[in-house]
Structures are given as C-alpha cells and as structure tokens.
Amino acid sequence: MVKLLYNIGKSMKYKNLFQIKVQYLYLIQIVILVSLGKCTTVSADKAVEAYENGNYDLAIQSFGNPSDDENKKKLAISYFKVSQYQKSFDLFKEIKTLKDKDYYFFYGEAARCLQKLPEAVELYRQGLLAFPQDVPLMKALAWTLIRLKEFEAAKELLTPMEDPQAKLMMSNVLFKQKNYHKSQKILEKIVKVFPKDSGEFILSSHLMAENHRFQGRCNQAITGYQGVLKKRPLFPASLIGLGVCLWPTQKNKAITHLEKAIRVDPSMAEGYYYLGKAFQKKNPQKSLFFLKRFLLLSEEAPNEFPQINEVKTMIGQK
C-alpha cells in the first residue's frame, strides 16, 4: 500500500512539497475509510453467521449497534433468545420499515415475557392482519388470550386448527372452563402424538392428571403425577398436584412435595397457597408467611388466581 501511494505521488507533478503531502494525506484517509468499511462488513457477516447458527451471545457481541432494520431485527431476536426481553423489546421499537412475520412474532413474545400482555395481543393481531392464518402467530395469540382469561376468543382461534400444540391449548382452555370431560378426551388423543420425552407429552400427561384431580379421582391423578415425575422429577406443577392429592392421607409426604415445588421454582404461587393452608393449624406463623408470599406473587397475574380473596380473608386483610 505504501509503495502504491509512492508511485501515485511520483507520477503526479506538483509545484511544491506541500501539495504532495496534502494528496498523500487524502489518499491515506481513503485507505483508512476503506479498511474500516471492510472491518464493518466482516463484523456484520460474522454476526449474521453467528445468528443463523444459533450462537446468539456471539451475534450480540458482533452486531454492535446496527443501523439497518434487518440486522436490528436479528439482534432483537438474539436478545430474546438469551432471555434479555427488555433489550429485545426496546430494540424492536426502533424498527420502522421491516415488519415481517419474525418481527411481529418475536416482538409480541418479548412483550408477553415482560407481562405486557395487551401489547403482545395487539402485536400478534397486527401480524395476523399482514399474514393471515400464520400458525405461530395464531398459537402465540391464543396462548396470550388464555393468560388474559379471554377463553372464548382463544377457542375461536384454536377450533379450526389441527396442530397438536393448538389442540393441547384447547384442552387447557376447556380445563380452565371446568369442562374436564371434554378436555380429557382431547388429551387422550393428542398425548399419543407427542414423543415421550417432549415437553408437550409432559404437559399433556400433567393436564390429564389435573383433570382427574378436579373430578375427584385422586388415585388416578396420583398415578398421573407420578408418571410425569418419573420423567421430570422436578416438574413443580406435578409436585404441587401430588402434594394436594396426598394431603388427606399422607400429610408429611404432601408437605415434602409442596416444599420441593417452591424450592425448584420459587415463583410457584400455588405452592405457597397450599403450604399456607397445610400449616394453618400446625404452625400459624409459618402459614402466615406462606400466604403472604402467595399474595405477593399472585399480584403479577391476579386473573390466574381465584384464591386471592380467600387468602385475604384468612389473614385478615378483608
């Protein structure tokens, strides 16, 4: 490069040395800018490659602060994939022109994970206006509507869908509407579709056990919960269900399962509720601690916990 600059300078006829120096400086500036441009391209290429290979931490490091919407979207998705939902959400906000399926889906998912459920619903619905019948968007919208207890709207979306995950969500809606028999019928069909080590199989099996419990068939429910826990020994929802079913006859075992559930997942509000009830007579102070913890956790999603008023009455807040 130095030789090239020398030859260029030598071939030019300038009246004084100052003009030559100015031209050299100009050429050096061009070389530096070109080099920087090459570095930026290499970095962007590296970032995209990392993103496409699922190496999201490396993608985040390599993207830096992209100015184009395509790479902003990839960076926002990378943040979502590593559970940095606020950064993902904020970056999606900056995107102005590129609004494809991934934009609506992951932007909505980031909002949902931040408990911005109405915003998530709006994003999914905008996505479906642009891309009608897109299955991931439909399922994401249905799941969020379930969280908001808008069950009829969720059912309207899910009814025509043959997707097994959609059927699993439908069974969940029916369970929440206390239509346990119909929920169970769907589950008995779809549980056979899922691989036995998959999350869908575990959820289906757990929900079948829940249906048995809420219909008063605790022996069948216990068998179901135990089946789930053989595959996922620390599945908190089944630990809670098993604890509740064991409580009438095996109180110590029940408490052991309930305590294990909240150790595994300290955000399991339902576990604190049942522990509060379990210790109500045996240890009122401990019971009060668990019930207050339940109320604190249930504030994040009050629609999901019908026990809130009962607990407030129990501890004298109402």
C-alpha positions as a Markdown table, in Angstrom:
| # | Residue | x | y | z |
|---|---|---|---|---|
| 1 | Met | 0.0 | 0.0 | 0.0 |
| 2 | Val | 2.9 | 2.4 | 0.8 |
| 3 | Lys | 4.6 | 1.6 | -2.5 |
| 4 | Leu | 1.3 | 2.2 | -4.3 |
| 5 | Leu | 1.0 | 5.7 | -2.6 |
| 6 | Tyr | 4.6 | 6.4 | -3.5 |
| 7 | Asn | 4.1 | 5.6 | -7.2 |
| 8 | Ile | 0.9 | 7.6 | -7.4 |
| 9 | Gly | 2.7 | 10.6 | -5.8 |
| 10 | Lys | 5.8 | 10.2 | -8.1 |
| 11 | Ser | 3.6 | 10.2 | -11.2 |
| 12 | Met | 2.0 | 13.5 | -10.2 |
| 13 | Lys | 3.6 | 16.8 | -11.0 |
| 14 | Tyr | 3.2 | 19.2 | -8.1 |
| 15 | Lys | 4.8 | 22.6 | -7.8 |
| 16 | Asn | 5.7 | 22.2 | -4.1 |
| 17 | Leu | 6.1 | 19.6 | -1.4 |
| 18 | Phe | 3.0 | 20.9 | 0.5 |
| 19 | Gln | 0.7 | 19.8 | -2.3 |
| 20 | Ile | 2.2 | 16.3 | -2.4 |
| 21 | Lys | 1.7 | 16.0 | 1.4 |
| 22 | Val | -1.9 | 17.0 | 1.1 |
| 23 | Gln | -2.5 | 14.5 | -1.6 |
| 24 | Tyr | -0.8 | 11.7 | 0.4 |
| 25 | Leu | -2.9 | 12.6 | 3.4 |
| 26 | Tyr | -6.1 | 12.5 | 1.3 |
| 27 | Leu | -5.1 | 9.1 | -0.1 |
| 28 | Ile | -4.3 | 7.7 | 3.4 |
| 29 | Gln | -7.7 | 8.9 | 4.6 |
| 30 | Ile | -9.4 | 6.9 | 1.8 |
| 31 | Val | -7.4 | 3.8 | 2.6 |
| 32 | Ile | -8.4 | 4.1 | 6.3 |
| 33 | Leu | -12.0 | 4.5 | 5.5 |
| 34 | Val | -12.0 | 1.6 | 3.1 |
| 35 | Ser | -10.3 | -0.6 | 5.7 |
| 36 | Leu | -12.8 | 0.4 | 8.3 |
| 37 | Gly | -15.6 | -0.4 | 5.8 |
| 38 | Lys | -14.1 | -3.8 | 5.3 |
| 39 | Cys | -13.9 | -4.4 | 9.1 |
| 40 | Thr | -17.5 | -3.5 | 9.5 |
| 41 | Thr | -18.6 | -5.8 | 6.7 |
| 42 | Val | -16.6 | -8.7 | 8.2 |
| 43 | Ser | -18.1 | -8.0 | 11.7 |
| 44 | Ala | -21.6 | -7.9 | 10.2 |
| 45 | Asp | -21.0 | -11.1 | 8.3 |
| 46 | Lys | -19.7 | -12.7 | 11.5 |
| 47 | Ala | -22.8 | -11.5 | 13.4 |
| 48 | Val | -25.2 | -12.9 | 10.8 |
| 49 | Glu | -23.4 | -16.2 | 10.6 |
| 50 | Ala | -23.5 | -16.5 | 14.4 |
| 51 | Tyr | -27.2 | -15.6 | 14.4 |
| 52 | Glu | -28.0 | -18.2 | 11.8 |
| 53 | Asn | -26.0 | -20.9 | 13.7 |
| 54 | Gly | -27.9 | -20.1 | 16.9 |
| 55 | Asn | -24.9 | -18.6 | 18.6 |
| 56 | Tyr | -26.8 | -15.7 | 20.0 |
| 57 | Asp | -24.3 | -14.5 | 22.5 |
| 58 | Leu | -21.7 | -14.1 | 19.8 |
| 59 | Ala | -24.2 | -12.5 | 17.5 |
| 60 | Ile | -25.0 | -9.9 | 20.2 |
| 61 | Gln | -21.3 | -9.1 | 20.6 |
| 62 | Ser | -20.7 | -8.9 | 16.8 |
| 63 | Phe | -23.7 | -6.9 | 15.7 |
| 64 | Gly | -22.7 | -3.9 | 17.8 |
| 65 | Asn | -25.2 | -1.1 | 17.1 |
| 66 | Pro | -26.7 | -1.9 | 13.6 |
| 67 | Ser | -28.3 | 1.0 | 11.7 |
| 68 | Asp | -30.3 | -1.2 | 9.2 |
| 69 | Asp | -33.7 | -2.7 | 10.3 |
| 70 | Glu | -32.8 | -6.3 | 9.1 |
| 71 | Asn | -29.8 | -6.5 | 11.5 |
| 72 | Lys | -31.7 | -4.7 | 14.2 |
| 73 | Lys | -34.3 | -7.4 | 14.0 |
| 74 | Lys | -31.7 | -10.2 | 14.1 |
| 75 | Leu | -30.1 | -8.5 | 17.2 |
| 76 | Ala | -33.5 | -8.1 | 18.9 |
| 77 | Ile | -34.3 | -11.8 | 18.3 |
| 78 | Ser | -30.8 | -12.7 | 19.6 |
| 79 | Tyr | -31.6 | -10.7 | 22.8 |
| 80 | Phe | -34.9 | -12.6 | 23.1 |
| 81 | Lys | -33.3 | -15.9 | 22.7 |
| 82 | Val | -30.9 | -15.3 | 25.6 |
| 83 | Ser | -33.8 | -14.1 | 27.8 |
| 84 | Gln | -32.9 | -10.4 | 27.7 |
| 85 | Tyr | -36.5 | -9.5 | 27.0 |
| 86 | Gln | -36.4 | -5.7 | 27.8 |
| 87 | Lys | -33.4 | -5.2 | 25.4 |
| 88 | Ser | -35.2 | -7.2 | 22.8 |
| 89 | Phe | -38.4 | -5.2 | 23.3 |
| 90 | Asp | -36.7 | -1.8 | 23.2 |
| 91 | Leu | -34.8 | -2.7 | 20.0 |
| 92 | Phe | -37.9 | -3.9 | 18.2 |
| 93 | Lys | -39.4 | -0.5 | 19.0 |
| 94 | Glu | -36.7 | 1.2 | 16.9 |
| 95 | Ile | -37.6 | -0.8 | 13.7 |
| 96 | Lys | -39.6 | 1.3 | 11.3 |
| 97 | Thr | -39.7 | -0.3 | 7.9 |
| 98 | Leu | -39.1 | -4.1 | 8.2 |
| 99 | Lys | -42.2 | -5.7 | 9.6 |
| 100 | Asp | -42.2 | -9.4 | 8.6 |
| 101 | Lys | -43.5 | -12.5 | 10.4 |
| 102 | Asp | -40.5 | -12.7 | 12.7 |
| 103 | Tyr | -40.9 | -9.0 | 13.6 |
| 104 | Tyr | -44.5 | -9.5 | 14.8 |
| 105 | Phe | -43.9 | -12.8 | 16.5 |
| 106 | Phe | -40.8 | -12.1 | 18.5 |
| 107 | Tyr | -41.8 | -8.5 | 19.3 |
| 108 | Gly | -45.0 | -9.9 | 20.7 |
| 109 | Glu | -43.2 | -12.7 | 22.5 |
| 110 | Ala | -40.8 | -10.1 | 24.1 |
| 111 | Ala | -43.9 | -8.1 | 25.2 |
| 112 | Arg | -45.5 | -11.3 | 26.6 |
| 113 | Cys | -42.4 | -12.3 | 28.6 |
| 114 | Leu | -42.4 | -8.8 | 30.1 |
| 115 | Gln | -46.0 | -9.3 | 31.2 |
| 116 | Lys | -47.1 | -6.6 | 28.7 |
| 117 | Leu | -50.0 | -8.9 | 27.6 |
| 118 | Pro | -52.3 | -6.4 | 25.9 |
| 119 | Glu | -49.4 | -5.1 | 23.9 |
| 120 | Ala | -48.5 | -8.6 | 22.9 |
| 121 | Val | -52.1 | -9.3 | 21.8 |
| 122 | Glu | -52.0 | -6.1 | 19.7 |
| 123 | Leu | -48.7 | -7.1 | 18.0 |
| 124 | Tyr | -49.9 | -10.7 | 17.2 |
| 125 | Arg | -53.2 | -9.3 | 15.8 |
| 126 | Gln | -51.3 | -6.8 | 13.6 |
| 127 | Gly | -49.2 | -9.7 | 12.4 |
| 128 | Leu | -52.2 | -11.7 | 11.5 |
| 129 | Leu | -53.7 | -8.8 | 9.6 |
| 130 | Ala | -50.5 | -8.8 | 7.5 |
| 131 | Phe | -50.1 | -12.6 | 7.4 |
| 132 | Pro | -53.5 | -14.3 | 7.9 |
| 133 | Gln | -53.5 | -17.9 | 9.0 |
| 134 | Asp | -49.9 | -17.8 | 10.2 |
| 135 | Val | -49.8 | -20.7 | 12.7 |
| 136 | Pro | -47.1 | -19.5 | 15.1 |
| 137 | Leu | -48.8 | -16.1 | 15.3 |
| 138 | Met | -52.2 | -17.7 | 15.9 |
| 139 | Lys | -50.9 | -20.0 | 18.6 |
| 140 | Ala | -49.0 | -17.2 | 20.3 |
| 141 | Leu | -52.1 | -15.0 | 20.3 |
| 142 | Ala | -54.3 | -17.9 | 21.6 |
| 143 | Trp | -51.9 | -18.6 | 24.4 |
| 144 | Thr | -51.8 | -14.9 | 25.5 |
| 145 | Leu | -55.6 | -14.7 | 25.3 |
| 146 | Ile | -55.7 | -17.7 | 27.7 |
| 147 | Arg | -53.4 | -15.9 | 30.0 |
| 148 | Leu | -55.8 | -13.0 | 29.9 |
| 149 | Lys | -58.7 | -15.4 | 30.6 |
| 150 | Glu | -60.3 | -14.4 | 27.2 |
| 151 | Phe | -61.2 | -18.1 | 26.7 |
| 152 | Glu | -63.9 | -17.7 | 24.1 |
| 153 | Ala | -61.6 | -15.6 | 21.9 |
| 154 | Ala | -58.9 | -18.2 | 22.3 |
| 155 | Lys | -61.3 | -21.0 | 21.4 |
| 156 | Glu | -62.3 | -19.2 | 18.2 |
| 157 | Leu | -58.7 | -19.2 | 17.1 |
| 158 | Leu | -57.9 | -22.7 | 18.1 |
| 159 | Thr | -61.1 | -24.6 | 16.9 |
| 160 | Pro | -60.2 | -24.8 | 13.2 |
| 161 | Met | -56.5 | -25.7 | 13.9 |
| 162 | Glu | -55.4 | -29.3 | 13.6 |
| 163 | Asp | -52.0 | -28.5 | 15.0 |
| 164 | Pro | -51.3 | -30.8 | 18.1 |
| 165 | Gln | -50.0 | -27.9 | 20.1 |
| 166 | Ala | -53.2 | -26.0 | 19.3 |
| 167 | Lys | -55.2 | -29.0 | 20.5 |
| 168 | Leu | -53.2 | -29.0 | 23.7 |
| 169 | Met | -54.0 | -25.4 | 24.3 |
| 170 | Met | -57.7 | -26.1 | 23.5 |
| 171 | Ser | -57.7 | -28.8 | 26.2 |
| 172 | Asn | -56.2 | -26.3 | 28.6 |
| 173 | Val | -58.9 | -23.8 | 27.8 |
| 174 | Leu | -61.6 | -26.4 | 28.4 |
| 175 | Phe | -59.9 | -27.4 | 31.7 |
| 176 | Lys | -59.9 | -23.8 | 32.9 |
| 177 | Gln | -63.6 | -23.6 | 31.9 |
| 178 | Lys | -64.1 | -26.7 | 34.1 |
| 179 | Asn | -65.1 | -28.8 | 31.1 |
| 180 | Tyr | -62.9 | -31.6 | 32.4 |
| 181 | His | -64.5 | -34.4 | 30.4 |
| 182 | Lys | -64.0 | -32.8 | 27.0 |
| 183 | Ser | -60.5 | -31.6 | 28.0 |
| 184 | Gln | -59.6 | -35.2 | 28.9 |
| 185 | Lys | -61.0 | -36.6 | 25.6 |
| 186 | Ile | -58.7 | -34.3 | 23.6 |
| 187 | Leu | -55.7 | -35.1 | 25.7 |
| 188 | Glu | -56.2 | -38.8 | 25.3 |
| 189 | Lys | -55.9 | -38.4 | 21.6 |
| 190 | Ile | -53.0 | -36.0 | 21.3 |
| 191 | Val | -50.8 | -37.4 | 24.0 |
| 192 | Lys | -50.0 | -40.3 | 21.7 |
| 193 | Val | -48.8 | -37.9 | 19.0 |
| 194 | Phe | -46.0 | -36.3 | 21.1 |
| 195 | Pro | -42.6 | -38.0 | 21.6 |
| 196 | Lys | -42.5 | -39.3 | 25.2 |
| 197 | Asp | -39.5 | -37.2 | 26.1 |
| 198 | Ser | -41.0 | -33.9 | 24.8 |
| 199 | Gly | -42.3 | -31.0 | 26.7 |
| 200 | Glu | -45.7 | -31.4 | 25.1 |
| 201 | Phe | -46.0 | -35.0 | 26.3 |
| 202 | Ile | -45.2 | -33.9 | 29.8 |
| 203 | Leu | -47.7 | -31.1 | 29.7 |
| 204 | Ser | -50.4 | -33.4 | 28.3 |
| 205 | Ser | -49.8 | -36.0 | 30.9 |
| 206 | His | -49.8 | -33.4 | 33.7 |
| 207 | Leu | -53.0 | -31.9 | 32.5 |
| 208 | Met | -54.6 | -35.3 | 32.3 |
| 209 | Ala | -53.7 | -35.8 | 36.0 |
| 210 | Glu | -55.1 | -32.4 | 36.8 |
| 211 | Asn | -58.4 | -33.3 | 35.1 |
| 212 | His | -58.6 | -36.5 | 37.3 |
| 213 | Arg | -57.9 | -34.4 | 40.4 |
| 214 | Phe | -60.5 | -31.8 | 39.7 |
| 215 | Gln | -63.1 | -34.6 | 39.1 |
| 216 | Gly | -62.3 | -36.1 | 42.5 |
| 217 | Arg | -60.3 | -39.1 | 41.1 |
| 218 | Cys | -57.3 | -38.6 | 43.3 |
| 219 | Asn | -55.9 | -42.1 | 42.9 |
| 220 | Gln | -55.8 | -41.8 | 39.1 |
| 221 | Ala | -54.4 | -38.3 | 39.5 |
| 222 | Ile | -51.6 | -39.6 | 41.8 |
| 223 | Thr | -50.7 | -42.2 | 39.2 |
| 224 | Gly | -50.6 | -39.5 | 36.5 |
| 225 | Tyr | -48.4 | -37.1 | 38.6 |
| 226 | Gln | -46.0 | -39.9 | 39.5 |
| 227 | Gly | -45.7 | -40.7 | 35.8 |
| 228 | Val | -44.8 | -37.1 | 35.0 |
| 229 | Leu | -42.3 | -37.0 | 37.9 |
| 230 | Lys | -40.6 | -40.2 | 36.7 |
| 231 | Lys | -39.6 | -38.3 | 33.5 |
| 232 | Arg | -39.3 | -34.9 | 35.1 |
| 233 | Pro | -38.5 | -35.4 | 38.8 |
| 234 | Leu | -38.5 | -31.6 | 39.5 |
| 235 | Phe | -41.7 | -30.7 | 37.5 |
| 236 | Pro | -43.1 | -28.2 | 40.0 |
| 237 | Ala | -46.8 | -28.2 | 38.9 |
| 238 | Ser | -46.9 | -32.0 | 39.3 |
| 239 | Leu | -45.2 | -31.8 | 42.7 |
| 240 | Ile | -47.9 | -29.5 | 43.8 |
| 241 | Gly | -50.7 | -31.6 | 42.4 |
| 242 | Leu | -49.3 | -34.7 | 44.0 |
| 243 | Gly | -48.9 | -32.9 | 47.3 |
| 244 | Val | -52.5 | -31.8 | 47.2 |
| 245 | Cys | -53.8 | -35.3 | 46.5 |
| 246 | Leu | -51.6 | -36.9 | 49.2 |
| 247 | Trp | -52.7 | -34.3 | 51.8 |
| 248 | Pro | -55.8 | -36.1 | 53.2 |
| 249 | Thr | -53.9 | -39.4 | 53.9 |
| 250 | Gln | -50.2 | -38.6 | 53.9 |
| 251 | Lys | -49.7 | -35.1 | 55.3 |
| 252 | Asn | -45.9 | -35.3 | 55.8 |
| 253 | Lys | -45.3 | -36.6 | 52.2 |
| 254 | Ala | -47.6 | -33.9 | 50.9 |
| 255 | Ile | -45.7 | -31.1 | 52.6 |
| 256 | Thr | -42.4 | -32.6 | 51.3 |
| 257 | His | -43.7 | -32.4 | 47.7 |
| 258 | Leu | -45.1 | -28.9 | 48.1 |
| 259 | Glu | -41.9 | -27.6 | 49.7 |
| 260 | Lys | -39.8 | -29.2 | 46.9 |
| 261 | Ala | -42.0 | -27.5 | 44.3 |
| 262 | Ile | -41.3 | -24.0 | 45.7 |
| 263 | Arg | -37.6 | -24.8 | 46.1 |
| 264 | Val | -37.5 | -25.8 | 42.4 |
| 265 | Asp | -39.5 | -22.7 | 41.3 |
| 266 | Pro | -39.9 | -20.0 | 44.0 |
| 267 | Ser | -42.4 | -18.2 | 41.7 |
| 268 | Met | -45.0 | -21.0 | 42.0 |
| 269 | Ala | -47.7 | -19.0 | 43.9 |
| 270 | Glu | -50.0 | -22.0 | 44.1 |
| 271 | Gly | -47.4 | -23.9 | 46.1 |
| 272 | Tyr | -47.3 | -21.2 | 48.8 |
| 273 | Tyr | -51.1 | -21.2 | 48.9 |
| 274 | Tyr | -51.3 | -24.9 | 49.7 |
| 275 | Leu | -48.5 | -24.8 | 52.2 |
| 276 | Gly | -50.2 | -21.9 | 53.9 |
| 277 | Lys | -53.3 | -24.0 | 54.3 |
| 278 | Ala | -51.3 | -27.0 | 55.4 |
| 279 | Phe | -49.6 | -25.1 | 58.2 |
| 280 | Gln | -52.7 | -23.1 | 59.2 |
| 281 | Lys | -53.3 | -25.1 | 62.5 |
| 282 | Lys | -49.9 | -26.7 | 62.9 |
| 283 | Asn | -47.8 | -23.5 | 62.7 |
| 284 | Pro | -49.9 | -20.3 | 62.2 |
| 285 | Gln | -46.8 | -18.1 | 61.9 |
| 286 | Lys | -45.4 | -20.3 | 59.1 |
| 287 | Ser | -48.8 | -20.4 | 57.5 |
| 288 | Leu | -49.0 | -16.6 | 57.5 |
| 289 | Phe | -45.5 | -16.4 | 55.8 |
| 290 | Phe | -46.6 | -18.7 | 53.0 |
| 291 | Leu | -50.0 | -17.0 | 52.5 |
| 292 | Lys | -48.4 | -13.5 | 52.3 |
| 293 | Arg | -45.9 | -14.8 | 49.8 |
| 294 | Phe | -48.7 | -16.2 | 47.8 |
| 295 | Leu | -50.4 | -12.8 | 47.7 |
| 296 | Leu | -47.2 | -11.1 | 46.7 |
| 297 | Leu | -46.6 | -13.5 | 43.8 |
| 298 | Ser | -50.2 | -13.5 | 42.6 |
| 299 | Glu | -50.1 | -9.7 | 42.1 |
| 300 | Glu | -48.2 | -10.3 | 38.9 |
| 301 | Ala | -51.1 | -12.2 | 37.3 |
| 302 | Pro | -54.2 | -11.7 | 39.5 |
| 303 | Asn | -56.5 | -13.2 | 36.9 |
| 304 | Glu | -54.9 | -16.6 | 37.2 |
| 305 | Phe | -55.5 | -17.0 | 41.0 |
| 306 | Pro | -59.1 | -17.3 | 42.2 |
| 307 | Gln | -57.8 | -18.0 | 45.7 |
| 308 | Ile | -56.8 | -14.3 | 46.3 |
| 309 | Asn | -59.9 | -13.2 | 48.1 |
| 310 | Glu | -60.0 | -16.4 | 50.2 |
| 311 | Val | -56.4 | -15.8 | 51.3 |
| 312 | Lys | -57.0 | -12.1 | 52.2 |
| 313 | Thr | -59.9 | -13.3 | 54.4 |
| 314 | Met | -57.7 | -15.9 | 56.0 |
| 315 | Ile | -55.1 | -13.4 | 57.0 |
| 316 | Gly | -57.5 | -10.6 | 57.9 |
| 317 | Gln | -56.9 | -8.3 | 55.0 |
| 318 | Lys | -60.5 | -8.2 | 54.0 |
